[in-house]
Amino acid sequence: MDDVKHWSKVEYLHQSVTNPNIHVRGQHSYYSDAWTGDFQSSVVRYLYGDAYSLAAWESQWPVDQLHVGDYVCIGAEAVILMGGNHTHRTDWFSLYPFLEVIGDAYVGKGDTRIEDGAWIGMRAMIMPGVTIGEGAVVASGAIVTRDVEPYTIVAGNPAKPVRARFDAETTALLLALRIYDWPRDKFETLRPLLTASDPQALRDAVATYDAGR
């Protein structure tokens, strides 16, 4: 049964990722590879920057970097598209990537970032150069073409905000507390308050913990 894929079996990214262009923070982010291959060969789709392309040819442009925060959950068959416009210039008459002008055809979009505590739904697609904010939710099947604000749920094609997970004051509190930067003891001690939804109780517990140090 070890080779059977199942929802309950996940791939922890800090244990599996070897691509130097993929940066994983912490030890809790995972990919739910229920049907497909592993994260760096199935989810992260590089034009140039994966093991094959790095060995096959020398790039004429900088490699876009993927940054994945801690406690990130990535659903089965999600796609993170890397590599700018993939050498298809929409401002040229021909979209075709002719080799003699391939360097000019490429237009970078910058690094892609999935911040701490985000959840990427099954079969969602993240386009190049996008930042998914802390605690954001990308719905299943969504195609994200623009940055997603922290603690916001987006859905659709192109993905648009559905609602904020919390009111503005609570979101500001969560960002200010920087919970994913806490040392392990603090995080584990206060975790019962993180698996709840009482901002005042969380604020008070943090103050009590910090005062006792």
N, C-alpha and C positions, 0 to 999 in steps of 0.2 A: 504493500500500500504506500510505500515511501514515494513512489513516482506518480501517484495520483494527485492531480490538482484539485484543490477544494477551497472554499471561502475561508475556512478556518486556518489555512496555511498561507502565511504571508512572507514576503521577502523583505528583510530589514536592510535598508539601503546602505547603512554604514558597513555592513558585512559583505556586500556583494559588489558595490561599485568600484571599478578600477580605472575608469576613464579619467585622466587628469583634468579634463574640461568640465567634469561634473563635481560639484562641491557639496557635500552633505554635512550639515551641522547636527551634532548630537547623535544619539543612539536609539531613537525611537521612531523615526520616519519609516514608513513601509509602503510597499506596493502589493496589492492583492492580485497576484498573478493566477487567477482562477482558471484561465483558459490559454493564455498566451505565453510567450517567452519571458525572459527576465527583463528587468527595468531598463538597463542601459542598451539592450539590443532590440527591445520591442517597443518601449514607450518613448524613449528619447530618439528622435529622428534627425540625425545630422546630415546636412549636405556635405560638409567637411568638418571632421572633428571626432569621429568615432574610430574604432580600431581599424576597420577596413580602409577608410579613406586616408587616415594618417599614414598607413603603410603604402598605399597605392600611388599617391602623388603629393606634391608639395603645393600647399594652398597659396594663392595670390592675395589673400586677405586674412586679417586676424580671426581667430576662432572665437565665436561667441561662447560665453560661459553660462552654465546652468548652476544656479545656487538654490539648494533645497534646505529649508529650515528644519528645526526639530519638531517632533510630534505632528508631522505632515502625513495625511492619509490619502493614498492615491488608488482609485478604483480600477478594476480590471479593464484592460484595453484602452486606457487613456492614451493620448498622444501629446507629446511635448515637441513641437516642431522647432528645430534649431537651424539657423543659417540664413537669416535675413530674407531676401526675396527669392532665394534659390536660383539666382541668375536669370530670372524672368522680368525684364524691364517693361513695365506697363506704359512708360512714357516713350518707348521706342515703337516704331511701326511694327516690327516683328518681335514677338515674345521669345523666339527660339534662341537658346543659349549657344551661339556660334563660338567655337573654341578660340578663334583668333581675337575675340573681344571679350572673353569670359571675365577678365579682371574688371573691365568697365561695366559688364552686365550685372555684376553682383552689387547689391546695395544692402549694407548691414542694418540690423535693427537694434543692435546692442544685446546685452546679457538678459537672460530670463531669470526671474526670481519667484520662488514660491516660499512665502514667509512662514514663520512658525505657526503651527496649529491650524493650517489650512486643510481643507478637504476637497479633493478633486474627484468628481463623480465618475462613474463607469462611462467609458467611451467619450468622455469630454476631450476637447482638443484645445491646447494652449498654443497660440500663434507666437512667432518669434518676437523677442524684445518686450514681453509682457511681464508685469509684476502682479502677483496675486498677494494681496495684503494679509497681514496676520489675522488668523481666525476666519478667513473668508471661506465661502462655500461655492463651488462651481458645480452646478447641477449636471446630472447625467446627460450626455449628448450635447452639451453646450459647446459653442465654438467661441473662444475668448480672443478678441482682437484688440482689446484695450485693457489698461490697468484696472484691477478690481480693488476697491477700497477695503480697508480692514473691517472685519466682522460684517461683511455684506454678502448676501446671497444673490448670485447671478444665474440666469438661465436663458436658453434660446440661441438662435443663430441670426445675427451675431449676438453674443451674450449681453444681456442688459440687466441692471439691478431689479430684483424682485422686491426685496425689502432688506432693511437693516436687521441684524440679529438682535440688537439691543438699542435702547435709546442713546442719544448722543452723549449724555453724561456718563452712562455705564461704559460705553466704548472708550471714551477718553480716560476713564479710570483704568480699564484693562491695559490700554497702551502705556499709560504712565507707570503702572506697576511693573511692567516688563517681566511678566511671570515666567516667560521661557528663558530668561537669563538668571533666574534664581539658582542658588546652589542647591544641590540635591536634597540636603536635609530640609531646607525651607520648603522646597516644592513638595516633598513627600508629606511633611507635617501639615501643610495647608491644602493638600490635594482634595480632601472632602469638601472644602469650600469652592474648589474649581469644578467639581462635578455637581454643582448646584447653581442657583441663579439669584442669589441674594447679594447685591453689590455692597450693601451696608455691612453685612456680616463678613464679607471678604475684606473690606476696608478695615474693620475693627480687628479682625484676626491678624492681618498683616502688621498693623500698628502694635498689637500685643506681642507678636513674635519678635519684631524688630526691637522693641523696648526691652525684651528679656535677654538679648544677646550681650 
